[in-house]
């Protein structure tokens, strides 16, 4: 179970709150291309080639970069892990929005971890 679903089931947030928070999370997320440039895995001319190709397809940035030979799968996975780790957490955004307090977030995280642990041990 995802943390947002847990918060809804605990009546700490509504589905609308979770959707708003996820939308904010996506907007605050660092772009994959920017990370690749920051770590010097791509050059600006590569960026333009990828972005131009992206206009004509539904493929994701990293998939295009791999297909064009600009990134390896390992480099793409590295970039995506950086992106995932740097994005703001859902709970933090809900606190910013005033949906929950920092104390409620801390308590919810403890309960959520206990639930995950009990689910793993019974599986």
C-alpha positions as CSV (number, residue, x, y, z in Angstrom):
1,X,0.0,0.0,0.0
2,X,1.3,3.5,-0.9
3,X,1.6,6.1,1.8
4,X,-1.0,8.3,0.2
5,X,-3.5,5.4,0.3
6,X,-2.6,4.8,3.9
7,X,-3.3,8.4,4.8
8,X,-6.7,8.3,3.1
9,X,-7.6,5.1,4.9
10,X,-6.6,6.7,8.2
11,X,-8.8,9.7,7.2
12,X,-5.8,12.0,7.6
13,X,-6.2,13.3,4.0
14,X,-8.7,13.1,1.2
15,X,-8.1,11.6,-2.2
16,X,-8.2,15.2,-3.5
17,X,-5.4,16.2,-1.1
18,X,-3.3,13.3,-2.2
19,X,-3.8,14.2,-5.9
20,X,-2.9,17.8,-5.3
21,X,0.2,16.8,-3.3
22,X,1.3,14.4,-6.1
23,X,0.8,17.1,-8.7
24,X,3.0,19.5,-6.6
25,X,5.5,16.7,-6.2
26,X,5.8,16.3,-10.0
27,X,6.1,20.0,-10.5
28,X,9.0,20.2,-8.0
29,X,10.8,17.2,-9.4
30,X,14.1,18.0,-11.0
31,X,14.1,17.2,-14.8
32,X,16.1,14.2,-15.9
33,X,18.0,16.2,-18.5
34,X,19.1,18.7,-15.9
35,X,20.4,15.9,-13.7
36,X,22.2,14.4,-16.6
37,X,23.9,17.7,-17.4
38,X,24.7,18.3,-13.8
39,X,26.5,15.0,-13.5
40,X,28.1,15.6,-17.0
41,X,26.5,12.5,-18.4
42,X,25.1,14.4,-21.4
43,X,26.2,17.5,-23.3
44,X,23.9,20.2,-24.5
45,X,23.9,19.1,-28.1
46,X,22.7,15.6,-26.8
47,X,19.9,17.4,-24.9
48,X,18.7,19.1,-28.0
49,X,18.7,15.9,-30.1
50,X,16.8,14.1,-27.3
51,X,14.2,16.8,-26.9
52,X,13.7,17.1,-30.6
53,X,13.1,13.4,-30.9
54,X,10.8,13.5,-27.9
55,X,8.4,15.7,-29.7
56,X,7.6,13.0,-32.2
57,X,7.2,10.1,-29.8
58,X,5.8,8.9,-26.5
59,X,9.2,7.6,-25.4
60,X,10.7,8.9,-22.2
61,X,13.8,11.1,-22.1
62,X,16.1,8.3,-20.9
63,X,14.8,5.8,-23.3
64,X,15.5,8.1,-26.2
65,X,19.0,8.9,-24.8
66,X,19.7,5.2,-24.6
67,X,18.4,4.6,-28.2
68,X,20.6,7.3,-29.5
69,X,23.6,5.9,-27.7
70,X,24.0,9.0,-25.4
71,X,23.4,7.0,-22.2
72,X,23.7,3.5,-21.0
73,X,20.9,1.8,-19.1
74,X,23.1,2.0,-15.9
75,X,23.5,5.7,-16.4
76,X,19.8,6.2,-17.0
77,X,19.0,4.2,-13.8
78,X,21.5,6.4,-11.9
79,X,19.8,9.6,-13.1
80,X,16.3,8.3,-12.3
81,X,17.4,7.3,-8.8
82,X,18.9,10.8,-8.2
83,X,15.6,12.2,-9.4
84,X,13.6,10.0,-7.1
85,X,15.7,10.7,-4.1
86,X,15.8,14.5,-4.6
87,X,12.0,15.0,-5.1
88,X,10.1,16.2,-2.1
89,X,8.3,13.6,-0.1
90,X,4.5,13.3,-0.2
91,X,4.2,13.8,3.6
92,X,6.3,17.0,3.5
93,X,4.1,18.4,0.8
94,X,1.0,17.6,2.7
95,X,2.5,19.5,5.7
96,X,3.3,22.5,3.4
97,X,-0.3,22.4,2.2
98,X,-1.6,22.5,5.8
99,X,-3.4,19.1,5.4
100,X,-1.4,17.5,8.3
101,X,1.0,18.8,10.9
102,X,4.6,17.7,11.3
103,X,3.6,15.7,14.4
104,X,0.8,14.0,12.5
105,X,3.2,13.1,9.7
106,X,5.7,11.6,12.1
107,X,3.0,9.5,13.8
108,X,1.6,8.4,10.4
109,X,5.1,7.4,9.2
110,X,5.6,5.2,12.3
111,X,2.2,3.6,11.9
112,X,2.8,3.1,8.1
113,X,6.2,1.4,8.7
114,X,4.7,-0.9,11.3
115,X,1.9,-1.8,8.9
116,X,4.5,-2.5,6.2
117,X,6.6,-4.6,8.6
118,X,3.6,-6.7,9.7
119,X,2.6,-7.2,6.0
120,X,6.1,-8.4,5.1
121,X,6.3,-10.8,8.1
122,X,2.9,-12.4,7.3
123,X,3.7,-12.9,3.6
